[in-house]
Amino acid sequence: MSIVLTRWPIQRKVGNRMFMAVAVYGGSTLVFGLSTVFVTSFLALLVSGAADIVSVVIRQSLVQLDTPKQMRGRVSAVNSIFIGASNQLGEFESGATAALVGPVGSVMLGGFGTLLVAALWMRWFPALAKRDHLQEGKRLRLR
């Protein structure tokens, strides 16, 4: 997906596409959690990885483009710390949840949680959901 995005970058409806990518990630996580067939599980993980790349590229681009120059390094550092910590906390949460409800239950809760967060953020941050371009008021010209 990273290679695809280098050839065909997301230029329009970036807010909607970011939230849709997060929802696809959550949905593919649910499919993975329910799957008992290797090929289905593999495809669900492939789709979740592609959707994650799309959401990460948009989020990271928005952070870089919307942060004032004098704050960009500090904001990027804090963002990096939170992303790194969220991975560690997510691993702990998944293990603890799996101990309580089993591995399938843990994956299913994660998928439902992702869908819930995407829906809530779209409702709570409508300007972000409706954002059209990476840089407001500017169209990205690559050619």
C-alpha positions in Angstrom: 0.0 0.0 0.0 2.9 2.4 0.7 4.1 1.9 -2.9 0.6 2.4 -4.3 0.3 5.7 -2.3 3.6 6.9 -3.8 2.1 6.5 -7.2 -1.4 7.6 -6.4 -1.4 9.9 -3.4 -4.6 10.7 -1.6 -5.4 14.3 -2.6 -9.2 14.7 -2.0 -11.5 13.8 0.8 -8.6 13.1 3.1 -10.7 13.3 6.3 -13.3 10.9 5.1 -10.8 8.5 3.7 -8.8 8.5 6.9 -11.8 7.5 9.0 -12.9 5.0 6.4 -9.4 3.4 6.5 -9.7 3.2 10.3 -13.2 1.6 9.9 -11.8 -0.9 7.3 -9.0 -1.7 9.8 -11.6 -2.4 12.5 -13.8 -4.5 10.2 -10.9 -6.6 8.9 -9.9 -7.2 12.5 -13.3 -8.6 13.1 -13.1 -10.8 10.1 -9.7 -12.0 11.3 -11.1 -12.7 14.8 -14.0 -14.8 13.4 -12.0 -16.6 10.7 -11.0 -20.3 10.9 -9.6 -20.5 7.4 -6.0 -19.6 6.8 -6.6 -17.8 3.5 -9.4 -15.7 5.0 -7.2 -14.8 8.0 -4.3 -13.9 5.7 -6.5 -11.7 3.5 -8.0 -10.0 6.5 -4.5 -9.2 7.9 -3.5 -8.0 4.4 -6.5 -5.6 4.3 -5.9 -4.4 7.8 -2.3 -3.6 7.1 -3.2 -1.7 3.9 -5.9 0.3 5.7 -3.5 1.1 8.6 -1.0 2.5 6.1 -3.6 4.7 4.6 -4.7 6.1 8.0 -1.1 6.5 9.2 0.0 8.4 6.0 -2.9 10.8 6.3 -2.5 11.3 10.1 1.2 11.9 9.9 0.8 14.3 6.9 -1.8 16.3 8.7 0.4 16.6 11.8 3.3 17.8 9.7 1.3 20.2 7.5 -0.9 21.7 10.2 1.8 22.2 12.9 3.5 25.6 12.9 7.1 25.4 11.8 8.5 26.5 15.2 6.6 23.7 16.9 7.0 20.9 14.4 9.9 19.1 16.0 8.4 19.1 19.5 5.0 18.0 18.2 6.6 15.3 16.2 8.5 14.1 19.2 5.5 14.0 21.4 3.5 12.2 18.7 6.3 9.6 18.3 6.3 9.0 22.1 2.5 8.5 22.1 2.6 6.2 19.1 5.4 4.1 20.6 3.6 3.9 24.0 0.3 3.0 22.4 1.9 0.0 20.8 3.2 -1.2 24.1 -0.1 -0.5 26.0 -2.0 -2.2 23.2 0.0 -5.3 23.5 -0.5 -5.3 27.3 -4.3 -4.7 26.9 -4.6 -7.4 24.3 -2.8 -9.9 26.5 -4.8 -9.0 29.5 -8.1 -9.1 27.6 -7.2 -12.5 26.0 -6.5 -13.9 29.5 -10.0 -12.8 30.5 -12.1 -13.6 27.4 -9.8 -15.6 25.2 -7.9 -14.7 22.1 -10.9 -14.5 19.8 -12.8 -12.3 22.3 -9.8 -10.1 22.6 -9.5 -9.6 18.8 -13.3 -9.0 18.5 -13.2 -6.4 21.3 -10.4 -4.7 19.5 -12.2 -4.6 16.2 -15.4 -3.3 17.8 -13.4 -0.8 19.8 -11.8 0.5 16.6 -15.1 0.9 14.8 -16.5 2.7 17.9 -13.6 5.1 18.1 -13.9 5.9 14.3 -17.6 6.6 14.6 -17.2 8.7 17.7 -14.3 10.8 16.3 -16.2 11.4 13.1 -19.1 12.8 15.2 -16.9 14.7 17.7 -14.6 16.2 15.1 -16.8 16.8 12.0 -14.3 19.4 10.5 -11.7 16.6 10.4 -14.1 14.2 8.9 -15.1 16.7 6.2 -11.5 17.8 5.4 -11.0 17.7 1.7 -7.2 18.4 1.2 -4.1 17.7 3.2 -3.4 21.5 3.2 -6.5 23.5 3.6 -7.1 26.0 0.8 -4.4 24.4 -1.3 -4.4 21.7 -3.8 -1.4 19.4 -3.8 0.2 19.5 -7.2 2.6 16.6 -7.8 3.1 17.0 -11.6 
